[in-house]
Amino acid sequence: MKFKFKESEGESGIKSKDERFKIVAGRRVQNILNQMRLLRNCANKSNYSYNKEQVDKIFKVINEEWKHVQSEFNKHKSKDKGFSL
């Protein structure tokens, strides 16, 4: 399954921030998905040997980085305007 953003046609290479985001984010997400599929291949016990601690360490570091990425996107979502009733 491909995750794709549609590239917009712009003036001779000049793109808006939105267009650049779609292009760059689309490529980066696709790269992440491809790398995840490759990592999934490592689960094949016929080809690899691993233990629970190794697997836990892999997912711990991936989950920590994922939380950092999410927090970067969410911190720009809305600014707290303070308390009001």
Secondary structure as the mmCIF struct_conf table of DSSP 4:
data_model
#
loop_
_struct_conf.conf_type_id
_struct_conf.id
_struct_conf.beg_label_comp_id
_struct_conf.beg_label_asym_id
_struct_conf.beg_label_seq_id
_struct_conf.end_label_comp_id
_struct_conf.end_label_asym_id
_struct_conf.end_label_seq_id
HELX_LH_PP_P HELX_LH_PP_P1 PHE A 5 GLU A 9
STRN STRN1 GLU A 11 GLU A 11
TURN_TY1_P TURN_TY1_P1 SER A 12 GLY A 13
STRN STRN2 ILE A 14 ILE A 14
HELX_RH_AL_P HELX_RH_AL_P1 LYS A 17 ASN A 41
TURN_TY1_P TURN_TY1_P2 CYS A 42 ALA A 43
TURN_TY1_P TURN_TY1_P3 LYS A 45 ASN A 47
HELX_RH_AL_P HELX_RH_AL_P2 LYS A 52 LYS A 75
TURN_TY1_P TURN_TY1_P4 HIS A 76 LYS A 77
#
